[in-house]
Amino acid sequence: MKDIEIKSTNAVEVALPGRITLYCCIYWQHGMMFSNGPSINKQSIESYAYGMRIHGHECQIYKFDIDAPKMGGDK
């Protein structure tokens, strides 16, 4: 069996730091907490939460701001 080779490389800047707002729906089912994946699309999270409420789940939408990389092509 051959050992895995670890190669060193010089990193170049590929992303620019930025601040984004994420939304996440947390809901409860049979006493257990569940959530969908966070999204920058507030409307899709609101639709998701509305669907969960229709099915009788208690849910909340959380909003949080994070530092995230912006790809170099996005200006």
LODRENGU-776430 format. One record per residue: x, z, y of N, C-alpha, C in turn; residue in one letter; residue number from 1. Coordinates in steps of 0.02 Angstrom, whole numbers, plus 50000, padded with zeros to 5 digits. Layout:
[node [X Z Y] [X Z Y] [X Z Y] 'a' NUM]
...
***
This chain:
[node [50042 50000 49941] [50000 50000 50000] [50044 50000 50062] 'm' 1]
[node [50029 49956 50108] [50069 49950 50169] [50044 49999 50221] 'k' 2]
[node [50090 50030 50258] [50072 50076 50312] [50040 50037 50369] 'd' 3]
[node [49996 50070 50405] [49966 50039 50464] [50016 50042 50521] 'i' 4]
[node [50027 49985 50552] [50074 49982 50607] [50039 49996 50673] 'e' 5]
[node [50067 50040 50712] [50041 50056 50779] [50085 50023 50830] 'i' 6]
[node [50056 49978 50869] [50095 49942 50919] [50081 49970 50988] 'k' 7]
[node [50134 49975 51028] [50127 49997 51097] [50113 49937 51140] 's' 8]
[node [50074 49947 51193] [50060 49894 51240] [50052 49924 51309] 't' 9]
[node [50067 49885 51359] [50057 49906 51428] [49986 49888 51448] 'n' 10]
[node [49948 49937 51470] [49879 49924 51490] [49877 49894 51560] 'a' 11]
[node [49831 49849 51569] [49818 49821 51635] [49748 49841 51655] 'v' 12]
[node [49735 49842 51719] [49668 49862 51742] [49617 49809 51723] 'e' 13]
[node [49569 49829 51682] [49517 49783 51660] [49448 49804 51684] 'v' 14]
[node [49444 49862 51713] [49379 49887 51737] [49389 49923 51803] 'a' 15]
[node [49340 49919 51845] [49340 49954 51909] [49291 50012 51904] 'l' 16]
[node [49312 50071 51925] [49266 50128 51920] [49205 50118 51965] 'p' 17]
[node [49149 50143 51941] [49088 50139 51980] [49042 50196 51961] 'g' 18]
[node [48990 50204 51999] [48942 50258 51987] [48875 50224 51970] 'r' 19]
[node [48844 50245 51914] [48780 50218 51895] [48731 50275 51880] 'i' 20]
[node [48667 50259 51885] [48614 50306 51869] [48585 50286 51801] 't' 21]
[node [48580 50335 51756] [48551 50324 51690] [48487 50364 51684] 'l' 22]
[node [48440 50338 51644] [48378 50372 51630] [48372 50380 51554] 'y' 23]
[node [48345 50436 51532] [48338 50449 51461] [48273 50487 51449] 'c' 24]
[node [48237 50467 51397] [48174 50501 51380] [48188 50549 51322] 'c' 25]
[node [48172 50612 51332] [48178 50663 51280] [48107 50679 51258] 'i' 26]
[node [48094 50678 51192] [48028 50695 51168] [48032 50741 51108] 'y' 27]
[node [47977 50776 51096] [47974 50826 51044] [47924 50804 50991] 'w' 28]
[node [47944 50809 50928] [47900 50792 50872] [47911 50844 50817] 'q' 29]
[node [47858 50879 50800] [47860 50931 50748] [47915 50982 50763] 'h' 30]
[node [47923 51000 50827] [47972 51051 50846] [48044 51026 50849] 'g' 31]
[node [48055 50962 50839] [48123 50935 50842] [48130 50890 50903] 'm' 32]
[node [48188 50892 50934] [48201 50852 50993] [48230 50784 50973] 'm' 33]
[node [48204 50732 51004] [48229 50664 50994] [48238 50631 51062] 'f' 34]
[node [48275 50577 51065] [48282 50540 51127] [48295 50467 51112] 's' 35]
[node [48282 50426 51162] [48304 50357 51157] [48372 50353 51188] 'n' 36]
[node [48404 50295 51184] [48469 50287 51216] [48461 50284 51291] 'g' 37]
[node [48509 50309 51329] [48504 50306 51402] [48506 50233 51425] 'p' 38]
[node [48474 50220 51482] [48470 50153 51509] [48472 50155 51584] 's' 39]
[node [48498 50101 51614] [48496 50095 51686] [48429 50067 51709] 'i' 40]
[node [48389 50044 51661] [48324 50015 51677] [48270 50070 51676] 'n' 41]
[node [48254 50096 51734] [48206 50150 51741] [48137 50131 51714] 'k' 42]
[node [48116 50069 51727] [48050 50047 51705] [48043 50047 51629] 'q' 43]
[node [48095 50027 51594] [48091 50026 51521] [48086 50097 51493] 's' 44]
[node [48120 50145 51524] [48116 50215 51502] [48047 50243 51517] 'i' 45]
[node [48019 50226 51575] [47952 50249 51591] [47901 50221 51541] 'e' 46]
[node [47908 50158 51522] [47863 50128 51472] [47871 50162 51405] 's' 47]
[node [47932 50177 51386] [47945 50212 51323] [47912 50281 51323] 'y' 48]
[node [47921 50318 51379] [47892 50385 51384] [47815 50381 51382] 'a' 49]
[node [47786 50331 51415] [47714 50322 51414] [47690 50310 51342] 'y' 50]
[node [47726 50269 51304] [47709 50257 51234] [47712 50320 51192] 'g' 51]
[node [47762 50362 51205] [47769 50424 51167] [47712 50472 51184] 'm' 52]
[node [47691 50473 51247] [47635 50516 51267] [47570 50494 51234] 'r' 53]
[node [47560 50429 51227] [47500 50403 51193] [47496 50429 51122] 'i' 54]
[node [47554 50437 51090] [47557 50462 51021] [47557 50538 51018] 'h' 55]
[node [47547 50570 51075] [47539 50643 51076] [47604 50682 51079] 'g' 56]
[node [47660 50649 51094] [47723 50685 51099] [47733 50712 51169] 'h' 57]
[node [47760 50772 51173] [47779 50800 51237] [47845 50769 51257] 'e' 58]
[node [47850 50741 51317] [47913 50708 51335] [47928 50715 51409] 'c' 59]
[node [47991 50708 51425] [48016 50711 51493] [48066 50655 51502] 'q' 60]
[node [48073 50631 51564] [48125 50583 51580] [48178 50619 51621] 'i' 61]
[node [48240 50611 51599] [48297 50641 51635] [48336 50586 51669] 'y' 62]
[node [48359 50601 51729] [48399 50554 51769] [48466 50587 51782] 'k' 63]
[node [48520 50549 51772] [48585 50576 51787] [48632 50520 51810] 'f' 64]
[node [48678 50539 51855] [48727 50492 51882] [48793 50504 51847] 'd' 65]
[node [48826 50450 51827] [48890 50456 51793] [48939 50405 51822] 'i' 66]
[node [49003 50420 51812] [49055 50371 51827] [49061 50326 51767] 'd' 67]
[node [49060 50261 51778] [49064 50214 51723] [49104 50153 51746] 'a' 68]
[node [49137 50121 51699] [49175 50061 51719] [49128 50003 51734] 'p' 69]
[node [49147 49964 51784] [49114 49901 51797] [49162 49847 51776] 'k' 70]
[node [49139 49799 51740] [49182 49746 51717] [49206 49706 51777] 'm' 71]
[node [49267 49680 51773] [49299 49645 51828] [49258 49587 51856] 'g' 72]
[node [49216 49555 51814] [49176 49497 51837] [49117 49517 51879] 'g' 73]
[node [49094 49579 51876] [49036 49602 51914] [49058 49620 51984] 'd' 74]
[node [49031 49585 52033] [49049 49600 52102] [48988 49607 52145] 'k' 75]
***
